[in-house]
Amino acid sequence: MMDNKSPLRRYFEQFRFVFLTIFLFYMSMILLDYYSVIKENGFSLKPFKTNGANHHHVDNDNTPITPSIPSLNFTQNNSTTNGVEFNSTQEKQMIPPPPPPPLIRDNNNVNVDELIVTPNSNNKAPPIRNSDPCYGQYIYVHKLPSRFNDDLLKRCRSLLHWGDMCPYLTNLGLGPKIIENAKVLLKDTWYQTNQFSLEVIFHNIMKHYKCLTNDSALASAIFVPYYAGLNVGQYLWGYDDRIRDEAPLALVEWLSNQKEWKRMWGRDHFLIGGRTAYDFRRKSGDFGDWGTKLMFLPEARNMSMLTIETDSYDNDFPIPYPTYFHPSKDLQVSLWQKRMRRMKRPYLFSFAGAPRPNAPYSIRNELIRQCLSSRSCKLLSCYKGKNNKNTCEDPVSIMSVFQKSIFCLEPSGDSYTRRSTFDAILAGCIPVFFHPKSAYEQYRWHLPKDYLSYSVFIPEGDVRENKAIINDTLARISRTRISKMREEVIRLIPRVTYREPRSRLGKVEDAFDIAVKGIIRRVEEIKKEISSTDNVYYSNE
């Protein structure tokens, strides 16, 4: 039977069906929403209004009313939150936390001022742990007058008594990039880095630290980018104490006038010492005494110094010497570790160094004698060859020897520690120490507490008294133990490496990361101590 309805009538009926369907759906959603409000707040005949996806009760004056929240119980009669008082019978309105400060993303070749986070000045509440990946990791960097850092770099030719530091301060303190054809090193990751460049390297890495802030109230620690070692290095010979101490005295005067200092009187401040701590702790005022009295100044006693070697003071914290390896990616670290695992090592042990004829207590002369008398030892004598270049300052020569050695002898040098220790670790060579202060009592943040897991210890007294034959002592160590020790040494490689300053490694933690974590832990411990003892050095200003 044919449908006699006109096309217009059929269209109208279809439109009516669609309209009724939409109307019923909309009414159902309104009723469902109204039911949820009744269920939560009890029965009420007050009208309501819709606002997008959010629905609130409104009073007769159309003022939104937030659904009630069960009152909070407090042990005290009154409490204050954000300047508003509440008592145990009042209800607190839940206020959402402020958004966390924005994170600094990767920005190459950008000044530190451009990288620093600027939090919303209206949000004074601290970041929330669960929502802010930088919670407890923020660092504030003091903007020191240029005389304390940048101006020193402009005088690079006079920073060392015996040489020119200018080439070593290129590439953000890493020095010239090494180009070699022997394929001893990885391409684009090795630099001619000077052992006294740590202050510059650390500062440049800090400029790209992921959790910088310019709000010191957020900071877990405050960094003082003073190039203390470069400053004192130019005055160690031929200058009186007044000149040596001029910059340290000016520094602490400047710091003590900053609001950040008065919060904890400097106990949350830290700086880098690119020389041994001995160079910053001159005890006497007599002319000719060594170093500066920086760390003996009253203000500096409150600060922490990260140095390449400690002098057993409770605010000195040793961190590794800068080596020649500066990776910019995790892959470069893992590739180097794999290469060191595959290396064939024909020498039982090796020694890179020079004799100390004028140091009667040094065991270096004896170590050189024993090395020369053993077919299992490789000696790299430190002497100046062509172009007046010291072979022990050539990364290719050093790494070539250490990569072929199972053990590397690491006696005391001009001080207890040597950069050679970290060169050995980079090469997967098991270090042999002769004094506890060469490593075990130094780099506790970066090296394992179980020192026998990665090294061998032979008391230097036994060597001096001819009680220990190095070749025989090392030959008695089993292959199984050697394999385990070498694997532990190779695992330590990133922990003693400073990355390329403009880069950020992924899952790998380098020496910088570990040092920052260590100083933040120290500041937290100080804060706990202050809280428990009501220490007079603390201020809430």
LINURSUL-V864827 format. One record per residue. N is the residue number from 0. RES is the residue in one small letter. SS is DSSP state (H for helix, E for strand, C for the rest). PSI is psi as a letter, one per 20 degrees, with the letter a starting at -180 (NA if undefined). Layout:
# LINURSUL-V864827
{{N	RES	SS	PSI} {N	RES	SS	PSI}}
This chain:
# LINURSUL-V864827
{{0	m	C	p} {1	m	C	q} {2	d	C	o} {3	n	C	j} {4	k	C	q} {5	s	C	q} {6	p	H	h} {7	l	H	h} {8	r	H	g} {9	r	H	h} {10	y	H	g} {11	f	H	g} {12	e	H	h} {13	q	H	g} {14	f	H	g} {15	r	H	h} {16	f	H	g} {17	v	H	g} {18	f	H	g} {19	l	H	h} {20	t	H	g} {21	i	H	g} {22	f	H	g} {23	l	H	g} {24	f	H	g} {25	y	H	g} {26	m	H	h} {27	s	H	g} {28	m	H	h} {29	i	H	g} {30	l	H	g} {31	l	H	g} {32	d	H	g} {33	y	H	h} {34	y	H	g} {35	s	H	h} {36	v	H	g} {37	i	H	g} {38	k	H	h} {39	e	H	h} {40	n	H	j} {41	g	C	r} {42	f	C	p} {43	s	C	q} {44	l	C	j} {45	k	C	q} {46	p	C	r} {47	f	E	r} {48	k	E	r} {49	t	E	q} {50	n	E	n} {51	g	C	c} {52	a	C	i} {53	n	E	p} {54	h	E	p} {55	h	E	q} {56	h	E	q} {57	v	E	q} {58	d	C	a} {59	n	C	h} {60	d	C	j} {61	n	C	k} {62	t	C	p} {63	p	E	q} {64	i	E	o} {65	t	C	p} {66	p	C	q} {67	s	C	q} {68	i	C	p} {69	p	C	p} {70	s	C	q} {71	l	C	p} {72	n	C	p} {73	f	C	q} {74	t	C	h} {75	q	C	q} {76	n	C	h} {77	n	E	q} {78	s	E	q} {79	t	E	p} {80	t	E	p} {81	n	C	k} {82	g	C	j} {83	v	E	p} {84	e	E	q} {85	f	E	q} {86	n	E	a} {87	s	C	i} {88	t	C	i} {89	q	C	r} {90	e	C	p} {91	k	C	p} {92	q	C	p} {93	m	C	p} {94	i	C	p} {95	p	C	q} {96	p	C	q} {97	p	C	q} {98	p	C	q} {99	p	C	q} {100	p	C	q} {101	p	C	q} {102	l	C	q} {103	i	C	p} {104	r	C	r} {105	d	C	o} {106	n	C	o} {107	n	C	q} {108	n	C	l} {109	v	C	p} {110	n	C	q} {111	v	H	h} {112	d	H	h} {113	e	H	i} {114	l	H	i} {115	i	C	p} {116	v	E	p} {117	t	C	n} {118	p	C	q} {119	n	C	p} {120	s	C	i} {121	n	C	i} {122	n	C	n} {123	k	C	i} {124	a	C	q} {125	p	C	q} {126	p	C	q} {127	i	C	p} {128	r	C	g} {129	n	C	h} {130	s	C	i} {131	d	C	o} {132	p	C	i} {133	c	C	j} {134	y	C	p} {135	g	C	j} {136	q	C	j} {137	y	C	p} {138	i	E	p} {139	y	E	p} {140	v	E	p} {141	h	C	p} {142	k	C	n} {143	l	C	q} {144	p	C	q} {145	s	H	i} {146	r	H	h} {147	f	H	i} {148	n	C	f} {149	d	H	h} {150	d	H	h} {151	l	H	h} {152	l	H	h} {153	k	H	h} {154	r	C	k} {155	c	H	h} {156	r	H	i} {157	s	H	j} {158	l	C	h} {159	l	C	p} {160	h	C	h} {161	w	C	j} {162	g	C	r} {163	d	C	p} {164	m	C	i} {165	c	C	g} {166	p	H	h} {167	y	H	i} {168	l	H	j} {169	t	C	r} {170	n	H	l} {171	l	H	k} {172	g	H	i} {173	l	C	h} {174	g	C	a} {175	p	C	q} {176	k	E	p} {177	i	C	p} {178	i	C	o} {179	e	C	q} {180	n	C	i} {181	a	C	i} {182	k	C	k} {183	v	C	h} {184	l	C	r} {185	l	C	q} {186	k	C	p} {187	d	C	j} {188	t	C	i} {189	w	E	p} {190	y	E	q} {191	q	C	m} {192	t	C	p} {193	n	C	q} {194	q	C	i} {195	f	C	j} {196	s	C	j} {197	l	H	h} {198	e	H	g} {199	v	H	g} {200	i	H	g} {201	f	H	g} {202	h	H	g} {203	n	H	h} {204	i	H	g} {205	m	H	h} {206	k	C	h} {207	h	C	j} {208	y	C	p} {209	k	C	i} {210	c	C	l} {211	l	E	q} {212	t	E	q} {213	n	C	j} {214	d	C	o} {215	s	H	h} {216	a	H	h} {217	l	H	i} {218	a	C	p} {219	s	C	h} {220	a	E	q} {221	i	E	p} {222	f	E	p} {223	v	C	o} {224	p	C	l} {225	y	C	p} {226	y	C	m} {227	a	H	g} {228	g	H	g} {229	l	H	h} {230	n	H	g} {231	v	H	h} {232	g	H	h} {233	q	C	i} {234	y	C	j} {235	l	C	h} {236	w	C	p} {237	g	C	j} {238	y	C	q} {239	d	C	r} {240	d	H	h} {241	r	H	g} {242	i	H	g} {243	r	H	h} {244	d	H	i} {245	e	H	g} {246	a	H	g} {247	p	H	g} {248	l	H	g} {249	a	H	h} {250	l	H	g} {251	v	H	h} {252	e	H	g} {253	w	H	g} {254	l	H	g} {255	s	H	i} {256	n	C	j} {257	q	C	q} {258	k	H	h} {259	e	H	h} {260	w	H	g} {261	k	H	i} {262	r	H	g} {263	m	H	j} {264	w	C	k} {265	g	C	i} {266	r	C	i} {267	d	C	j} {268	h	E	q} {269	f	E	q} {270	l	E	r} {271	i	E	p} {272	g	E	o} {273	g	C	j} {274	r	C	r} {275	t	C	q} {276	a	H	h} {277	y	H	h} {278	d	H	i} {279	f	H	j} {280	r	C	m} {281	r	C	p} {282	k	C	h} {283	s	C	q} {284	g	C	j} {285	d	C	q} {286	f	C	p} {287	g	C	i} {288	d	C	q} {289	w	C	q} {290	g	C	a} {291	t	C	r} {292	k	C	k} {293	l	H	g} {294	m	H	j} {295	f	H	i} {296	l	C	q} {297	p	C	g} {298	e	C	g} {299	a	H	h} {300	r	H	h} {301	n	H	h} {302	m	C	r} {303	s	E	q} {304	m	E	p} {305	l	E	o} {306	t	E	r} {307	i	C	i} {308	e	C	p} {309	t	C	r} {310	d	C	k} {311	s	C	k} {312	y	C	q} {313	d	C	i} {314	n	C	j} {315	d	E	p} {316	f	E	o} {317	p	E	q} {318	i	C	q} {319	p	C	q} {320	y	C	q} {321	p	C	p} {322	t	C	a} {323	y	C	i} {324	f	E	p} {325	h	C	n} {326	p	C	q} {327	s	C	i} {328	k	C	q} {329	d	H	h} {330	l	H	h} {331	q	H	h} {332	v	H	g} {333	s	H	h} {334	l	H	g} {335	w	H	g} {336	q	H	g} {337	k	H	h} {338	r	H	g} {339	m	H	h} {340	r	H	h} {341	r	H	i} {342	m	C	p} {343	k	C	p} {344	r	C	n} {345	p	C	i} {346	y	E	p} {347	l	E	g} {348	f	E	r} {349	s	E	r} {350	f	E	p} {351	a	E	o} {352	g	E	r} {353	a	C	q} {354	p	C	r} {355	r	C	m} {356	p	C	h} {357	n	C	j} {358	a	C	n} {359	p	C	h} {360	y	C	i} {361	s	C	q} {362	i	C	j} {363	r	H	g} {364	n	H	g} {365	e	H	h} {366	l	H	g} {367	i	H	g} {368	r	H	g} {369	q	H	h} {370	c	H	g} {371	l	H	h} {372	s	C	i} {373	s	C	p} {374	r	C	i} {375	s	C	j} {376	c	E	q} {377	k	E	p} {378	l	E	p} {379	l	E	n} {380	s	E	p} {381	c	C	o} {382	y	C	r} {383	k	E	o} {384	g	C	c} {385	k	H	q} {386	n	H	k} {387	n	H	k} {388	k	C	p} {389	n	E	p} {390	t	H	h} {391	c	H	i} {392	e	H	j} {393	d	C	o} {394	p	H	h} {395	v	H	g} {396	s	H	g} {397	i	H	g} {398	m	H	h} {399	s	H	g} {400	v	H	g} {401	f	H	h} {402	q	H	h} {403	k	C	j} {404	s	E	q} {405	i	E	g} {406	f	E	q} {407	c	E	p} {408	l	E	p} {409	e	E	m} {410	p	C	r} {411	s	C	q} {412	g	C	c} {413	d	C	h} {414	s	C	a} {415	y	C	h} {416	t	C	r} {417	r	C	q} {418	r	C	h} {419	s	H	h} {420	t	H	g} {421	f	H	h} {422	d	H	g} {423	a	H	g} {424	i	H	g} {425	l	H	h} {426	a	C	j} {427	g	C	k} {428	c	C	p} {429	i	E	o} {430	p	E	q} {431	v	E	o} {432	f	E	q} {433	f	C	i} {434	h	C	p} {435	p	H	h} {436	k	H	i} {437	s	H	h} {438	a	C	g} {439	y	C	h} {440	e	C	j} {441	q	C	f} {442	y	C	m} {443	r	C	h} {444	w	C	h} {445	h	C	h} {446	l	C	q} {447	p	C	q} {448	k	C	h} {449	d	C	n} {450	y	H	h} {451	l	H	i} {452	s	H	i} {453	y	C	i} {454	s	E	r} {455	v	E	p} {456	f	E	p} {457	i	C	o} {458	p	C	p} {459	e	H	h} {460	g	H	h} {461	d	H	h} {462	v	H	g} {463	r	H	h} {464	e	C	j} {465	n	C	k} {466	k	C	i} {467	a	C	p} {468	i	C	o} {469	i	H	g} {470	n	H	g} {471	d	H	g} {472	t	H	g} {473	l	H	h} {474	a	H	h} {475	r	C	i} {476	i	C	p} {477	s	C	q} {478	r	H	h} {479	t	H	g} {480	r	H	h} {481	i	H	g} {482	s	H	g} {483	k	H	g} {484	m	H	g} {485	r	H	g} {486	e	H	h} {487	e	H	h} {488	v	H	g} {489	i	H	h} {490	r	H	h} {491	l	C	i} {492	i	H	g} {493	p	H	h} {494	r	H	i} {495	v	H	j} {496	t	C	p} {497	y	C	p} {498	r	C	r} {499	e	C	p} {500	p	C	h} {501	r	C	i} {502	s	C	r} {503	r	C	p} {504	l	C	r} {505	g	C	e} {506	k	C	i} {507	v	C	p} {508	e	C	p} {509	d	C	a} {510	a	H	h} {511	f	H	g} {512	d	H	g} {513	i	H	h} {514	a	H	g} {515	v	H	g} {516	k	H	h} {517	g	H	g} {518	i	H	h} {519	i	H	g} {520	r	H	g} {521	r	H	g} {522	v	H	h} {523	e	H	g} {524	e	H	h} {525	i	H	g} {526	k	H	g} {527	k	H	h} {528	e	H	g} {529	i	H	g} {530	s	H	h} {531	s	H	h} {532	t	H	i} {533	d	C	l} {534	n	C	p} {535	v	C	i} {536	y	C	i} {537	y	C	q} {538	s	C	q} {539	n	C	j} {540	e	C	NA}}
